[in-house]
Amino acid sequence: MTFTTIFLIAFIASFGLRHWLSQRQIRHVSKHRDAVPVDFAEKITLADHQKAADYTIAKLRLGILENGVSAIILIAFTLLGGLEILNIALLNYFGPGITQQIALLASIALISGIIDLPFSWYKQFYLEERFGFNRMSKKLFFVDLVKGVALGAAIGLPLLWVILSLMAKAGDLWWLWSWGVLTAFSLLMQWIFPTFIAPLFNKFQALEDGPLKTQIEALLARCDFASQGLFVMDGSKRSAHGNAFFAGMGKAKRIVFFDTLIEKLNPGEVEAVLAHELGHFKRNHIRKRLLASFALSFGMFALLGWISTQAWFYTDLGVMPNLNGYNGGLALALFMLVSPVFSFFFTPLGSLASRKHEYEADGFAAEKSSANDLISALVKLYQDNASTLTPDPIYTAFYSSHPPAPLRIANLQRFSKS
């Protein structure tokens, strides 16, 4: 069996599975649209429940269209010869070498970004606008776009040059050196992001003195958690959705609240949400996820190290490699295009681990803060973010990083009664 056949089987299976799961979710959410689940009947209005259903379905339908376009682009780049045409054109312009390979990868990123742009625009200024979540101006949309491209080029191009240079000059174990560079870079970004990158897009202000800050500092003391500070981010200039997160590592850890979260929740609920996030740290979820990502990237680089030396990897995907020369960028481009087709089937494993971590973090929050406050906060967030309360079980098992609302609330109620 040729790799072309294996790829086509995996491609059809993954695309078909994505479509089937999305259609299941649409049917399930639509079927339960006209009745609020019994456990939420006193807290969520029918109008809000129907809004969540309509929002969920609208996002799924847009996702189906995006998946269809992505599938066409993937086949166009590979089996229909798009990558080969682009590679030859850049070879004629730059000649062989690392510059041409960087141009190839940058061109693919640029083409993908241009294709994705209409979807991003539609999602922000039609879908999010329609359901009352968009607060971003068109000017800010393009400012973010320019900043993102400039930042991606400033960081990505030098990193790409290092990896491609290692592929060319570091011998058979280039992939190990490249993995080491990427791992070190990822850790460095954990330090750089909160201090230098995030402020390019948002304003961060120290949380004002008052009852909320006092309550949160008491929680941090109970949890023996040291941070660089408590900050409020102006998330409201882009979206009405609320959130809270950690940024940084070690002594550079910051706790960040969206201003929209503080607007919607009372101090006890904000504390409970933060206690949940602290639970991820105290239960070593963040460290485990980092280690898992490093192990996964190690395996992917090892696979790339082997597969990049196989002529069939190129020819069976519609590309003619330089049989006597350097194919670093070409191998990287093909691998990044094709590997998601195969890795998609492992999605449920990551989702299962993530849901387990969410339950553990909820348990930590119930222990260190208040299960009732966390339940109240979650109900408000489900309502304000128009998150469906009736997801399809199979869709949830495959994709969802968080447990379904009814199961999560029921789990927390066990703590509130104990």
Buried (B, 14 or more C-beta within 10 A) or exposed (E): EEBBEEBBEBBEBBBEBBBEBBBBBBEBBBEBBEEBBEBBEEBBEEEBBBBBBBBBBBBBBBBBEBBEBBBEBBBBBBBEBBBBBBBEEBBEEBEEBBBBBBBBBBBBBEBBBEBBEEBEBBBBBEBBBEBEBBBBEEEBBEEBBEEEBEEEEEBBEEEBBBBBBBBBEBEEEBBBBBBEBBBEBEEEEBBBBBBEBBEEBBEBEEBEEEEBBEBBEEBBEEBEBEBBEBBBBBBBBBBBBBBBEBBBBEEBBBBBBBBBBBEBBBBBBBBBBBBBBBBBBBBEBBEEBBEEEBEEBBEBBBBBBEBBEEEEBBBBBBBEBEEEEBBBBBBBBBBBBBBEBBEBEEBEEBBBBBBEBBBBBBBBBBBBBBBBBBBBBBBBBBBBBBBBBBBBEBBBBBBBEBBBBBBBBEBBBEBBEE
